[in-house]
C-alpha cells in the first residue's frame, strides 16, 4: 500500500480523527440496527442517508441486506484500523517533538 508523508497541523489532525470517529459511530449504529432488524425501514434509511447514500442507493442497500452488511462491516473494520493508525501517529509525533501534548480520548 502506498504511503503519504504529509504535514498537518494538530488542529487538522484532530478534525480528521474526529470526523472518522463520528463516521465509525454512525456505521456501528447502522450495522446494529440492520443486524437486529428491530428498527423500521425509515430509520435505517435515515442512517444510510447520514452516511452519504442517496435514497435510491439506500433502498438498494436494504434490498441486498446480506451483501451490503458484509460490505459495510468490512469498511468499518478498515476505518477502525485507520483511526488506530492516525491516533498512534499523533502520539508518536507529539513525543518526537519533545512534548506529549496529545492525549487520546476514550471516545
Secondary structure, 3 states (H helix, E strand, C coil): CCCCCCCCCHHHHHHHHHHHHHHHHHHHHHHHHHHHCCCCHHHHHHHHHHCCCCHHHHHHHHHCHHHHHHHHHHHHHHHHHHHHHHHHHHHHHHHHCCCCCCCCCCC
